[in-house]
Each structure stands twice: as structure tokens, then as C-alpha cells.
């Protein structure tokens, strides 16, 4: 019987999509833990508490791009790195939005949306909040990835070689 070994992904086996999904799940775990802690400790209703969510998303996207860059070095295509950051933020945002819906059903009084109601002038439903979480998270990933890829992009660009990957 042959022994199986679990190896780390190599530059050839890890796609930007797989990397983005993996880091998106890890980022969403951190976001869900933070949201749960904010709800239990009673500071979820403060608008400032959401700024840490954005910082967590930015960190997750940059770490995903950085990991892909470490694997591929100067062979990482620009759009591959850009896509992995966007996918990371999108996956994390969708999972956080679903967690928010579940948390709202379990603890409706802890997740007070009256600040948002006062800010926008109308009642914010859970579905609209879910969509807002996804939109904010995805747009954060788009902007962060665009900025991060200016740092991590390859110095020499050969369009024909980039299309081969």
C-alpha cells in the first residue's frame, strides 16, 4: 500500500480561482468571528465597527495575491493576481452576508439596524443588508486588488507568454 502525502500546491496546480476561493473562506471565518463578537459585545450597531470589516477584507485580498505571487514569482499574470483578490473578497462577502442572515434570525435584537435606518431615512431589511454586504465587499476587493497588483505585477511583460498560462 502506497503512502499518500499531502503536498502544498505548486505554481502549476494552483489556479487564481482556487487561491481566491481558499483565501475567501479563510477571510470569511475571521469576518464571521468578528461580527459575532461585535454582536455579543454590543458594539455592532456602531457604524465605526464596520471599518474593521473593510480592513479584514483588504488584508485577505492582499494576502491571497501575495501567496499567488510567492508561488509564481514573476510568472504571475496581472489578471490572475487581480482576479484572485476579487474572488477572495467576493467569496468572503457572500459567506459573511449569509452569516449575517443567520445571525439576524438567531439574535434579532443584537443586530440593531437603527443607525442605518437613521442614515438612509428608511428601514433597511435583512435582504438589502445582505446585498449591501456583498456589494461593499466586492467593490473593496476590486479596488484593493487593483492597487495591490501595482506592487505585485511582473516587471517584464510578454503578452504571448502570459496568454499561455
Secondary structure, DSSP 8 states (H G I E B T S, - for coil): ----------TTT--HHHHHHHHHHHHHHHHHHHHHHHHHHT-TTSGGGHHHHHHHHHHHHHHHHHHHHHHHGGG--HHHHHHHHHHHHHHHHHHHHHHHHHHHHH-TTTS--HHHHHHHSS---HHHHHHHHHHHHHHHHHHHHHHHHHHHS-SS--HHHHHH-
